[in-house]
Amino acid sequence: MSTVAPAVAGEPRERLSLAQARRIALTAQGFADPRPAGRVDARHLRRVIDRVGLLQIDSVNVLSRSHYLPVFARLGPYPRAALDQLCWGTRRRRGMFEYWAHEASLLPLEAQPLLRWRMQEAHDSAWGSMVRIARERPGFVKAVRDLVAEEGPIGAGAIEVERPERSPGAMWNWHDGKIALEWLFYSGEVTTASRPNFQRLYDLTERVLPADVLARPTPSRADAHRELIRIAARGHGVATESDLRDYFRLKAADSRVAVAELVESGELQPVSVQSWKQPAYLWAEARLPRWVRARALLSPFDSLVWERARAERLFDFHYRIEIYTPAHKRIHGYYVLPFLLGDALVARVDLKADRGDRLLRVQGVYAEDGHQPDEIVGPLAAELTLMAQWLDLDGVAVAGRGDLAAPLSAELRQA
């Protein structure tokens, strides 16, 4: 492929309405397909993962671990153990691996060579404490690696070092052993072998990932970036350059070169989208259906909405997760999921899985402007009931917050 200037090139050849852009994006993310009518198996899971490219991981478990939710949103009830097997099963049956992609993520094994450049550039791309320990205490890092080689898989607790006192309000209070493990993880020397109770157990990468994956050639940095942008473009359908860059958290200069090359090859088509200020790019194989009849509760970390500026451009949906906001300052709640109905985000629902009382608790539920309760509550009640069953809960209980609380409660009583 010929070298192009490090800037996004091409004049828009087509103008899309906002409604068309929404339908293209939803189709690319798998929401235009009907959910499976029968048993959901690993083939269905792989299809979802191949479409979205990756699943973001998050430790919050007030409802469910986040990586389970995008699959449920697209497939409906499925055995979570099947996803566990795909992510952390035996070396022979494993189909995914963990790495830093769009934050901490689960990715198909085929993507591992595409991220080796990030592993090789760890000194430049990893953050403070990891880089510092690698530079200042290389002997300690080597000792930690040797311990993993001798005893792995191991958790961070197996490394005997002095623990720091917990700092109130701090997200992470990592001791030096954990920091060293995370450096080795970022640089690709170790990876996640399994996650009992979501605790990461580390082992040498060559003992975890299949040998044929590790034997694949390492693409050049430019080729890897182009392929990552290609995956992002396929997953978005239509997107700005910054949307595409954000998917794998690439640097602007690298992303612009890759986008320009894909425009030159015809894989991306410059388009303009109604009301979007930035130029947009249409994936050459993107589909535009006449309608989308989706119904889904979306994780805050779902790839459809994880880039908040894009969610606002596509759906006129201003979305901020309030987990880290003091309770008295929250507007909608602690763990709020957008509700997708048709091709619109019509409501937001603050959910909690009360495992003691075996209830899915709706802590608050709010309609979006322009959407009426009578169009929302029936489908929302059905989706909440389905989610409760999937989470092995006995029912749905609605609290009093939000303009949809009373009609949703009435709808659930009638069901």
Residue pairs with C-beta under 8 A, 6 or more apart in sequence:
1 226
1 261
1 264
1 265
2 264
4 257
4 260
4 261
4 264
5 260
6 253
6 256
6 257
6 260
7 256
7 260
8 241
8 256
8 259
8 260
8 263
8 279
8 281
9 260
9 263
9 264
10 260
10 263
10 268
10 269
10 270
11 270
12 270
12 271
12 272
12 279
12 280
13 269
13 270
13 271
14 269
14 271
14 272
14 282
15 271
15 272
15 273
15 274
16 24
16 238
16 271
16 272
16 273
16 274
16 280
16 282
17 273
17 274
18 273
18 274
18 275
18 314
19 343
20 288
21 238
21 273
21 274
21 276
21 280
21 314
22 292
22 314
22 315
22 343
22 344
23 32
23 288
23 289
23 291
23 292
23 343
24 237
24 238
24 282
24 286
24 287
24 288
25 236
25 237
25 238
25 239
25 304
25 314
26 32
26 292
26 294
26 304
26 340
26 343
27 237
27 286
27 287
27 288
27 289
27 292
28 51
28 234
28 235
28 236
28 237
28 238
28 283
28 286
28 287
29 51
29 52
29 74
29 235
29 236
29 237
29 303
29 304
30 47
30 48
30 51
30 52
30 74
31 73
31 74
31 292
31 294
31 296
31 304
31 340
32 287
32 289
32 292
32 294
33 74
35 74
35 75
35 76
36 44
36 75
36 76
40 75
40 76
40 77
40 78
40 79
40 82
41 82
42 82
42 85
42 86
42 95
44 75
44 78
45 71
45 75
45 78
45 82
45 83
45 86
46 86
46 95
46 108
48 70
48 71
48 74
48 75
49 55
49 71
49 86
49 95
49 96
49 106
49 108
50 108
51 234
51 235
52 70
52 235
52 303
53 107
53 108
53 111
53 231
53 232
53 234
53 235
53 247
53 303
54 101
54 102
54 105
54 106
54 107
54 108
54 111
54 248
54 303
55 67
55 70
55 71
55 105
55 106
55 107
56 66
56 67
56 102
56 103
56 104
56 105
56 301
56 303
56 306
57 65
57 66
57 67
57 98
57 103
57 104
57 105
57 106
58 65
58 66
58 67
58 103
58 104
58 300
58 301
59 65
59 198
60 66
60 323
60 335
61 198
62 334
62 335
62 351
62 352
62 353
63 69
63 335
63 337
63 351
63 352
63 353
63 391
64 353
64 391
65 198
66 299
66 300
66 301
67 83
67 87
67 106
68 80
68 83
69 297
69 298
69 299
69 301
69 302
69 337
70 298
70 299
70 301
70 302
70 303
71 78
71 83
72 78
72 387
72 390
73 296
73 297
73 298
73 299
73 302
73 340
74 296
76 386
76 390
77 386
77 389
77 390
78 390
85 93
86 93
86 94
86 95
86 96
87 94
87 95
87 96
87 98
87 106
87 195
88 94
88 192
88 193
88 194
88 195
91 207
91 208
91 209
91 210
92 210
94 109
94 208
94 209
94 210
95 108
95 109
96 106
96 107
96 108
96 109
97 106
97 107
97 109
97 112
97 191
97 192
97 208
97 209
98 104
98 105
98 106
98 107
98 185
98 191
98 192
98 200
99 105
99 107
99 112
99 115
99 118
99 185
99 188
99 191
100 118
100 186
100 249
101 107
101 111
101 115
101 248
101 249
102 246
102 247
102 248
102 249
102 303
102 306
103 249
103 301
107 115
109 209
109 210
109 213
110 213
111 231
112 209
112 213
112 214
112 216
113 213
113 216
113 217
113 218
113 219
113 224
114 219
114 224
114 227
114 228
115 224
115 248
116 188
116 218
116 219
116 224
117 218
117 221
117 224
117 225
118 125
118 186
119 186
119 187
119 188
120 187
120 188
122 130
122 131
122 134
122 183
122 186
122 187
122 188
123 131
123 134
123 135
126 134
126 183
126 186
126 187
129 174
129 179
130 179
130 182
130 183
130 186
131 183
133 140
133 141
133 176
133 179
133 180
133 183
134 141
134 183
134 187
137 176
137 180
140 176
140 180
141 180
141 183
141 184
144 159
144 177
144 180
144 181
144 184
145 184
145 189
145 190
147 154
147 158
147 159
148 154
148 181
148 184
148 190
148 202
148 203
148 204
149 204
151 158
152 190
152 193
152 201
152 202
152 203
152 204
152 207
153 193
153 194
153 201
153 202
153 203
154 201
154 202
154 203
155 199
155 200
155 201
155 202
156 174
156 175
156 177
156 178
156 181
156 200
156 202
159 175
159 177
159 178
159 180
159 181
160 177
161 175
161 176
161 177
162 175
162 176
163 175
164 173
164 174
164 175
165 173
166 173
167 173
174 182
181 190
181 202
184 190
184 202
185 191
185 192
185 202
188 205
189 204
189 205
190 202
190 203
190 204
190 205
191 202
191 203
191 205
191 208
191 209
192 200
192 201
192 202
192 208
193 201
193 202
193 203
193 207
193 208
194 201
195 201
205 214
206 214
219 227
221 254
222 257
222 258
225 250
225 254
225 255
225 257
225 258
226 258
226 261
226 262
228 247
228 248
228 250
228 258
229 244
229 245
229 247
229 250
229 255
229 258
229 259
229 262
230 262
230 267
231 247
231 248
232 239
232 243
232 244
232 245
232 247
232 248
233 239
233 244
233 262
233 267
233 268
233 281
233 283
234 283
234 285
235 247
235 303
236 243
236 244
236 247
236 283
237 282
237 283
237 286
237 287
238 271
238 273
238 280
238 281
238 282
238 283
238 286
239 280
239 281
239 310
240 276
240 278
240 279
240 280
240 281
240 310
241 255
241 256
241 259
241 278
241 279
241 281
242 252
242 278
242 309
243 307
243 310
244 255
244 259
244 281
245 251
245 252
245 255
246 307
246 310
247 303
250 258
259 268
259 281
262 268
262 281
263 269
263 270
263 281
266 284
267 283
267 284
268 281
268 282
268 283
268 284
269 281
269 282
269 284
270 279
270 280
270 281
270 282
271 280
271 281
271 282
272 279
272 280
273 280
273 313
275 313
276 313
291 342
291 343
292 342
292 343
293 342
294 340
294 341
294 342
294 343
295 340
295 341
295 379
295 382
295 383
296 339
296 340
296 383
297 337
297 338
297 339
297 340
297 349
297 351
297 383
297 384
297 387
298 304
298 305
298 337
298 338
298 339
298 340
298 345
299 337
300 306
300 319
300 321
300 335
300 336
300 337
304 311
304 340
305 311
305 317
305 319
305 338
305 345
308 318
308 319
308 320
311 317
311 319
311 338
311 345
312 318
312 319
315 344
315 345
317 338
317 345
317 368
319 338
319 348
321 335
321 336
322 329
322 330
322 331
322 332
322 333
322 334
322 336
323 334
323 335
327 334
332 348
332 350
332 364
332 366
332 402
333 350
333 363
333 364
333 401
334 350
334 352
334 363
335 350
335 351
335 352
336 348
336 349
336 350
336 351
336 364
337 348
337 349
337 350
337 351
338 345
338 347
338 348
339 345
339 346
339 347
339 348
339 349
339 376
339 380
339 383
340 346
341 347
341 375
341 376
341 379
341 380
344 368
344 371
345 368
346 367
346 368
346 371
346 375
346 376
347 365
347 366
347 367
347 368
347 371
347 376
347 380
347 404
348 365
348 366
348 368
349 362
349 364
349 365
349 366
349 380
349 384
350 362
350 363
350 364
350 365
350 401
350 402
351 360
351 361
351 362
351 363
352 360
352 361
352 363
353 360
353 361
353 391
353 393
354 360
354 361
354 393
354 397
355 393
358 392
358 393
358 394
358 395
359 388
359 393
359 394
359 395
359 396
359 397
360 384
360 387
360 388
360 391
360 393
360 395
360 396
360 397
361 396
361 397
361 399
362 384
362 396
362 397
362 398
362 399
362 405
362 408
363 399
363 401
364 399
364 401
364 402
364 405
365 380
365 398
365 401
365 402
365 404
365 405
365 408
366 402
366 403
366 404
367 373
367 376
367 403
367 404
373 403
373 404
373 407
374 407
376 404
377 404
377 407
377 408
377 410
377 411
378 411
380 404
380 408
380 411
381 396
381 408
381 411
381 412
381 415
382 415
384 396
384 412
385 395
385 396
385 412
385 415
388 394
388 395
388 396
396 412
398 405
398 408
398 409
398 412
399 405
400 406
